Amino acid sequence: MFDDVAARYDRTNTVLSLRRDLRWRKHLTRALDLRPGELVLDLAAGTGASSEPFVRAGARVVPCDFSRGMLAAGRLSRPGLPFVAGDATRLPFATACFDAVTVSFGLRNVVDPDRALAELLRVTCHGGRMVVCEFSLPARSVLRGLYSNYLVRALPRVARRVATNPEAYVYLAESIRQWPDQAGLAERIRTAGWEDVSWKNLSGGIVALHRAVRP
Ligand SMILES: C[S@@+](CC[C@H](N)C(=O)[O-])C[C@H]1O[C@@H](n2cnc3c(N)ncnc32)[C@H](O)[C@@H]1O
C-alpha cells in the first residue's frame, strides 16, 4: 500500500495534518534528547521526512523501512540519508547497537506491533531511549468528536484531491480509529520489556509521544 502513495507522500502528509506534522517532529526530536554523534534508528522511516530533524540535531540516523516505493522516493529526495531495507518484526541489525530508537506514524501500520516493540528493545543499548510518535485519542470529548468527524468525512475527501492512492488514506483513517489510546499503548510498551514508560500529548492528544528506556 505504501508503495502506491510514496510519490506524493510528504506533500499529502503536510496537507492532511494541516501542517501540524512539522511541529510534531520538533517535539519528537526534543523528546529523544539526542547528543551529537549518537546513533539513532528511525524505524518505518518511509521517505525519511521523520529522519531529517535527527540529522539536524547532530545525530547519525539510520532510516529503515520495508516499502520499496517509500525507500526509492526517499533515496531520490534525500540522497544523503543511509536508507536500509528492513522489516520491523525482524530487524537487520545487531543486538544493542543503537543509542536511541524511534518510530513515527509507523508502529500502527506494522502487522505485529508487539513484535516490533520487542525488536526495537533488542537493538537498543542498555539505558538507551525509545520514543514512539503515533496518532492517539484526543483528551477532550469536543475535540474527540471533531477529530472523529475529520477522519471519517473530511480526510478521505481531501485525500482524493492530493494523494496518489486516496483509498490508502481511508485505510489510514480506519487504522487510527482502531489503535489503542495512550494508556493502552503504554501498557503494550511495558509488556514488551521497556521501563520508565511515559507519554506526552500533542495537539490535545491527536498525537502522543511515548517515551521509554531499555533496562
Ligand atoms: C505513515 S508512514 C510513516 C513514515 C515516516 N516515519 C513519517 O513520519 O513520515 C508508515 C511507514 O511504515 C512502514 N512500515 C509498515 N510496516 C512496516 C514493517 N513491518 N517494517 C518496516 N516498515 C514498515 C511503511 O512502509 C511506511 O513507510
The ligand as a Gaussian input file, in Angstrom:
#p B3LYP/6-31G(d) Opt

LIG

0 1
 C        2.785000       6.587000       7.617000
 S        4.370000       6.058000       7.083000
 C        5.425000       6.958000       8.182000
 C        6.726000       7.369000       7.540000
 C        7.607000       8.301000       8.370000
 N        8.019000       7.716000       9.611000
 C        6.967000       9.635000       8.616000
 O        6.768000      10.025000       9.773000
 O        6.682000      10.340000       7.637000
 C        4.431000       4.419000       7.727000
 C        5.593000       3.605000       7.221000
 O        5.608000       2.361000       7.928000
 C        6.221000       1.417000       7.063000
 N        6.010000       0.058000       7.588000
 C        4.837000      -0.567000       7.820000
 N        5.069000      -1.820000       8.271000
 C        6.426000      -1.981000       8.318000
 C        7.268000      -3.061000       8.685000
 N        6.773000      -4.247000       9.099000
 N        8.599000      -2.883000       8.619000
 C        9.117000      -1.702000       8.198000
 N        8.362000      -0.641000       7.821000
 C        7.022000      -0.782000       7.883000
 C        5.550000       1.702000       5.734000
 O        6.247000       1.153000       4.655000
 C        5.531000       3.239000       5.747000
 O        6.630000       3.777000       5.071000

